């Protein structure tokens, strides 16, 4: 199987590029969850499951189950930074099942982990928007042409109320060159 059915073509090679991008963001912030919940390995397992796919394995229930488990860990996290980190880890595993359908919420599966990292930087650094701008700049640098091409097949990121949602829109605009 080269590409899942949908509104446009999305190959497994392209999907692996997307999952790598999400996993790299999630991996950076995973310590915020692990420090708050040292006995909960679900987000780490989700990032590991993402890397299994990135490294060439087929998509399996490993990624699906790990993603759901990490999102459950996020719901139970004791701090906002821990919640955002666990959510990003879940997104890393779930990105292996990104759908090639032209819906704005799919953009969240590509960019939310990086936006969460930027949001955590604001919370934890005390530098506010300057800290998130640095994280978004690094996320922009990590994005290769394949990632930007895949992103361009989707509508723009939906506007939301949370700070992470605003940062995701900012990153989307930066990657598309509209900012």
C-alpha positions as CSV (number, residue, x, y, z in Angstrom):
1,X,0.0,0.0,0.0
2,X,1.6,3.2,-1.1
3,X,-1.0,5.8,0.0
4,X,-4.2,5.7,2.0
5,X,-7.4,6.7,0.2
6,X,-8.5,10.2,0.7
7,X,-8.8,13.7,-0.9
8,X,-5.2,13.7,-2.1
9,X,-2.1,11.5,-2.3
10,X,-0.1,10.9,0.9
11,X,2.6,8.3,0.6
12,X,4.0,6.3,3.5
13,X,7.4,8.0,2.9
14,X,5.7,11.4,3.3
15,X,3.9,10.2,6.4
16,X,7.2,9.1,7.9
17,X,8.5,12.6,7.4
18,X,5.5,14.1,9.2
19,X,5.7,11.6,12.1
20,X,9.4,12.4,12.5
21,X,8.6,16.1,12.7
22,X,6.0,15.5,15.4
23,X,8.1,13.0,17.3
24,X,11.1,15.3,17.4
25,X,8.9,18.0,19.0
26,X,7.3,15.6,21.4
27,X,10.6,14.1,22.4
28,X,12.0,17.5,23.3
29,X,9.3,18.2,25.8
30,X,8.7,14.7,27.2
31,X,10.7,15.5,30.3
32,X,8.1,17.9,31.5
33,X,5.7,15.0,31.7
34,X,8.2,12.5,33.0
35,X,9.4,14.9,35.8
36,X,5.7,15.4,36.9
37,X,4.7,11.7,36.6
38,X,7.9,9.6,36.8
39,X,5.9,6.3,37.2
40,X,3.8,6.8,34.0
41,X,5.5,5.5,30.9
42,X,2.6,6.0,28.5
43,X,3.8,9.1,26.8
44,X,7.3,7.7,26.4
45,X,5.8,4.5,24.9
46,X,3.9,6.7,22.4
47,X,7.1,8.5,21.2
48,X,8.8,5.1,21.0
49,X,5.9,3.7,18.9
50,X,6.3,6.7,16.6
51,X,10.0,6.0,16.1
52,X,9.2,2.3,15.3
53,X,7.1,3.6,12.3
54,X,9.6,6.3,11.4
55,X,12.3,3.6,11.2
56,X,10.4,1.7,8.6
57,X,7.9,-0.6,10.3
58,X,4.3,-0.8,9.2
59,X,1.6,1.1,11.0
60,X,0.0,-1.2,13.5
61,X,-2.1,-1.1,16.7
62,X,1.1,-0.3,18.5
63,X,0.8,3.4,17.3
64,X,-2.9,3.6,17.9
65,X,-2.9,2.1,21.4
66,X,0.1,4.1,22.4
67,X,-1.5,7.3,21.1
68,X,-4.7,6.7,23.1
69,X,-2.8,5.8,26.2
70,X,-0.6,9.0,26.0
71,X,-3.7,11.1,25.5
72,X,-5.3,9.5,28.6
73,X,-2.1,10.3,30.5
74,X,-2.4,13.9,29.3
75,X,-6.0,14.1,30.7
76,X,-4.7,13.0,34.1
77,X,-1.5,15.2,34.1
78,X,-1.1,17.3,37.2
79,X,0.3,20.4,35.4
80,X,-0.4,22.2,32.2
81,X,3.2,21.6,30.9
82,X,2.9,17.9,31.7
83,X,-0.5,17.8,29.9
84,X,0.9,19.5,26.8
85,X,3.9,17.2,26.7
86,X,1.8,14.0,27.1
87,X,-0.6,15.3,24.4
88,X,2.4,15.9,22.0
89,X,3.6,12.4,22.7
90,X,0.2,11.0,21.8
91,X,0.2,13.1,18.7
92,X,3.5,11.6,17.6
93,X,2.2,8.1,17.6
94,X,-1.2,9.1,16.2
95,X,0.5,11.0,13.3
96,X,1.2,7.6,11.7
97,X,-2.5,7.6,11.0
98,X,-2.8,11.1,9.6
99,X,-5.7,11.1,7.1
100,X,-5.3,12.5,3.6
101,X,-8.5,14.5,3.9
102,X,-8.8,18.2,3.5
103,X,-10.0,19.1,7.0
104,X,-8.3,21.7,9.1
105,X,-8.3,19.6,12.2
106,X,-5.8,17.3,10.5
107,X,-3.3,20.1,10.6
108,X,-3.3,19.7,14.4
109,X,-1.9,16.2,14.0
110,X,1.1,17.8,12.1
111,X,1.7,21.0,14.1
112,X,0.2,20.7,17.6
113,X,3.3,19.0,19.2
114,X,5.5,21.9,18.1
115,X,2.9,24.4,19.2
116,X,2.7,22.6,22.6
117,X,6.5,22.9,22.9
118,X,6.3,26.6,22.2
119,X,3.5,26.9,24.8
120,X,5.5,25.0,27.4
121,X,8.5,27.3,26.7
122,X,6.3,30.3,27.5
123,X,5.1,28.7,30.8
124,X,8.4,27.4,32.0
125,X,10.9,30.1,30.9
126,X,9.3,33.2,32.2
127,X,10.2,34.9,28.9
128,X,6.7,34.6,27.5
129,X,6.3,35.2,23.7
130,X,10.1,35.5,23.2
131,X,10.5,31.9,24.4
132,X,7.8,30.6,22.2
133,X,9.2,32.5,19.2
134,X,12.5,30.7,19.7
135,X,10.8,27.3,19.7
136,X,8.7,28.2,16.7
137,X,11.9,29.3,14.9
138,X,13.5,25.9,15.6
139,X,10.3,24.1,14.4
140,X,10.4,26.1,11.2
141,X,14.1,25.2,10.7
142,X,13.3,21.5,11.2
143,X,10.6,21.5,8.6
144,X,11.9,20.2,5.3
145,X,10.3,20.7,1.9
146,X,8.4,17.4,2.1
147,X,6.7,18.4,5.4
148,X,5.8,21.8,4.0
149,X,4.4,20.2,0.8
150,X,2.3,17.8,2.8
151,X,1.0,20.7,5.0
152,X,0.1,22.7,1.9
153,X,-2.4,19.9,0.9
154,X,-4.5,20.7,4.0
155,X,-6.5,23.8,4.8
156,X,-5.0,26.3,7.2
157,X,-4.9,25.5,10.9
158,X,-8.2,26.3,12.6
159,X,-8.2,29.1,15.1
160,X,-8.8,28.1,18.6
161,X,-9.0,29.7,22.0
162,X,-6.0,28.2,23.8
163,X,-2.5,29.6,23.6
164,X,-1.3,26.4,22.0
165,X,-3.9,26.8,19.3
166,X,-2.8,30.3,18.6
167,X,0.8,29.2,18.4
168,X,-0.2,26.4,16.0
169,X,-1.8,29.0,13.7
170,X,1.4,31.1,13.9
171,X,3.5,28.1,13.0
172,X,1.2,27.2,10.2
173,X,1.5,30.7,8.7
174,X,5.3,30.6,9.1
175,X,5.6,27.2,7.3
176,X,3.3,28.3,4.5
177,X,5.2,31.6,4.1
178,X,2.1,33.7,4.8
179,X,3.6,35.5,7.8
